[in-house]
Amino acid sequence: MTIRRERPGDREAIAAVVAAAFGSKAEADLVDAIRSSPEYIAELSLVAESRGEVIGHVMVSFTELLDGSLRHRIFHLSPLAVSPSHQRQGVGSALVEAVIVGCERNGAPFVVLEGDPRYYSRLGFEPSAPHGITIDLPAWAPPEAAQIRVLGDYDRSIRGRVVYPPAFDAVADR
Ligand SMILES: CC(C)(COP(=O)(O)OP(=O)(O)OC[C@H]1O[C@@H](n2cnc3c(N)ncnc32)[C@H](O)[C@@H]1OP(=O)(O)O)[C@@H](O)C(=O)NCCC(=O)NCCS
C-alpha cells in the first residue's frame, strides 16, 4: 500500500471508495464540493493505493473558527474513507497519520474533526471542548465527537466555535 497526493484522474475512484465506505453518495458529493471550494488544500487530499487501485481517501481542508470578532482559519479532517474490502488493515490509520504530517508541514497548530472518539482516540485525537474549541454537533452525536489533535505548533489562544464552509451544507444535519 502506498499513500500519495490525489491526482486529477483519481476523482471517480475516490468517489466510488467514499460512497462504498459510507454506503451513501452524500460524502462523495462532499469530497467533490470541497475540492471545488476555496477551502480545498490540494496537498492534503491523499489516497491509499494498492496494486494501482484507490482503496482509501482522506481530506483535510480549511474551516473557520469564530471567537467573537476574531476569525481563525483552521484545519479540518473530513471525510476519511476506506473501501469496505480493505478495512481493518491499518489503511485508515495510515491515511490519518500521513495527512497529519502534511498538516504539520503546512503550519497547522492543530486539526479538528467530528467523528467516533473510539476510533480517533487511537490516533491522538481528544475531545476539543477542554481546548476551548466547540463544534455544533448533530443531536445524536456525543459531545466527545468534537475532537482535536494538537500538533507541535499548538497555540492555546486559538479557540472558538467551528463553522463549516458551504461545501458541508448538504451533510450538515446527518
Ligand atoms: C473508519 C474507517 C475509515 C477505518 O478505516 P480502517 O482502514 O478500517 O481503519 P484501521 O485499519 O486503521 O483501524 C481499524 C480499527 O478501528 C476500528 N474501528 C473502525 N471504525 C470504528 C469506530 N467507528 N469505532 C471504533 N472502532 C472503530 C476497527 O474495529 C478496527 O479495530 P481493530 O484494529 O481492533 O480490529 C473505515 O471503517 C471507514 O471507511 N468507515 C466508513 C466511513 C467512516 O465512518 N469514516 C469515518 C468518519 S469521517
Ligand as a Chemical Component Dictionary entry (heavy atoms), coordinates in Angstrom:
data_LIG
# 
_chem_comp.id                   LIG 
_chem_comp.type                 NON-POLYMER 
_chem_comp.pdbx_formal_charge   0 
_chem_comp.three_letter_code    LIG 
# 
loop_
_chem_comp_atom.comp_id 
_chem_comp_atom.atom_id 
_chem_comp_atom.alt_atom_id 
_chem_comp_atom.type_symbol 
_chem_comp_atom.charge 
_chem_comp_atom.model_Cartn_x 
_chem_comp_atom.model_Cartn_y 
_chem_comp_atom.model_Cartn_z 
_chem_comp_atom.pdbx_ordinal 
LIG C1  C1  C 0 -13.496 4.350  9.911  1  
LIG C2  C2  C 0 -12.633 3.775  8.777  2  
LIG C3  C3  C 0 -12.046 4.912  7.958  3  
LIG C4  C4  C 0 -11.497 2.974  9.424  4  
LIG O1  O1  O 0 -10.633 2.513  8.375  5  
LIG P1  P1  P 0 -9.737  1.217  8.582  6  
LIG O2  O2  O 0 -8.732  1.185  7.498  7  
LIG O3  O3  O 0 -10.598 0.035  8.765  8  
LIG O4  O4  O 0 -9.034  1.585  9.970  9  
LIG P2  P2  P 0 -7.805  0.889  10.657 10 
LIG O5  O5  O 0 -7.490  -0.398 9.985  11 
LIG O6  O6  O 0 -6.737  1.894  10.773 12 
LIG O7  O7  O 0 -8.362  0.625  12.118 13 
LIG C5  C5  C 0 -9.321  -0.372 12.232 14 
LIG C6  C6  C 0 -9.729  -0.492 13.677 15 
LIG O8  O8  O 0 -10.577 0.601  14.006 16 
LIG C7  C7  C 0 -11.798 0.074  14.458 17 
LIG N1  N1  N 0 -12.869 0.977  14.093 18 
LIG C8  C8  C 0 -13.273 1.359  12.874 19 
LIG N2  N2  N 0 -14.316 2.196  12.981 20 
LIG C9  C9  C 0 -14.544 2.335  14.307 21 
LIG C10 C10 C 0 -15.473 3.047  15.044 22 
LIG N3  N3  N 0 -16.401 3.811  14.484 23 
LIG N4  N4  N 0 -15.407 2.945  16.389 24 
LIG C11 C11 C 0 -14.488 2.188  16.997 25 
LIG N5  N5  N 0 -13.578 1.475  16.328 26 
LIG C12 C12 C 0 -13.615 1.559  15.001 27 
LIG C13 C13 C 0 -11.949 -1.271 13.807 28 
LIG O9  O9  O 0 -12.821 -2.076 14.554 29 
LIG C14 C14 C 0 -10.524 -1.764 13.879 30 
LIG O10 O10 O 0 -10.235 -2.264 15.163 31 
LIG P3  P3  P 0 -9.198  -3.478 15.361 32 
LIG O11 O11 O 0 -7.882  -2.955 14.861 33 
LIG O12 O12 O 0 -9.206  -3.700 16.830 34 
LIG O13 O13 O 0 -9.694  -4.593 14.544 35 
LIG C15 C15 C 0 -13.430 2.818  7.870  36 
LIG O14 O14 O 0 -14.029 1.839  8.684  37 
LIG C16 C16 C 0 -14.491 3.519  7.036  38 
LIG O15 O15 O 0 -14.227 3.972  5.922  39 
LIG N6  N6  N 0 -15.723 3.597  7.600  40 
LIG C17 C17 C 0 -16.827 4.234  6.905  41 
LIG C18 C18 C 0 -16.650 5.716  6.802  42 
LIG C19 C19 C 0 -16.422 6.383  8.132  43 
LIG O16 O16 O 0 -17.105 6.114  9.123  44 
LIG N7  N7  N 0 -15.429 7.312  8.173  45 
LIG C20 C20 C 0 -15.018 7.987  9.374  46 
LIG C21 C21 C 0 -15.816 9.194  9.646  47 
LIG S1  S1  S 0 -15.331 10.585 8.665  48 
# 
loop_
_chem_comp_bond.comp_id 
_chem_comp_bond.atom_id_1 
_chem_comp_bond.atom_id_2 
_chem_comp_bond.value_order 
_chem_comp_bond.pdbx_ordinal 
LIG C1  C2  SING 1  
LIG C2  C3  SING 2  
LIG C2  C4  SING 3  
LIG C2  C15 SING 4  
LIG C4  O1  SING 5  
LIG O1  P1  SING 6  
LIG P1  O2  DOUB 7  
LIG P1  O3  SING 8  
LIG P1  O4  SING 9  
LIG O4  P2  SING 10 
LIG P2  O5  DOUB 11 
LIG P2  O6  SING 12 
LIG P2  O7  SING 13 
LIG O7  C5  SING 14 
LIG C5  C6  SING 15 
LIG C6  O8  SING 16 
LIG C6  C14 SING 17 
LIG O8  C7  SING 18 
LIG C7  N1  SING 19 
LIG C7  C13 SING 20 
LIG N1  C8  SING 21 
LIG N1  C12 SING 22 
LIG C8  N2  DOUB 23 
LIG N2  C9  SING 24 
LIG C9  C10 SING 25 
LIG C9  C12 DOUB 26 
LIG C10 N3  SING 27 
LIG C10 N4  DOUB 28 
LIG N4  C11 SING 29 
LIG C11 N5  DOUB 30 
LIG N5  C12 SING 31 
LIG C13 O9  SING 32 
LIG C13 C14 SING 33 
LIG C14 O10 SING 34 
LIG O10 P3  SING 35 
LIG P3  O11 DOUB 36 
LIG P3  O12 SING 37 
LIG P3  O13 SING 38 
LIG C15 O14 SING 39 
LIG C15 C16 SING 40 
LIG C16 O15 DOUB 41 
LIG C16 N6  SING 42 
LIG N6  C17 SING 43 
LIG C17 C18 SING 44 
LIG C18 C19 SING 45 
LIG C19 O16 DOUB 46 
LIG C19 N7  SING 47 
LIG N7  C20 SING 48 
LIG C20 C21 SING 49 
LIG C21 S1  SING 50 
# 
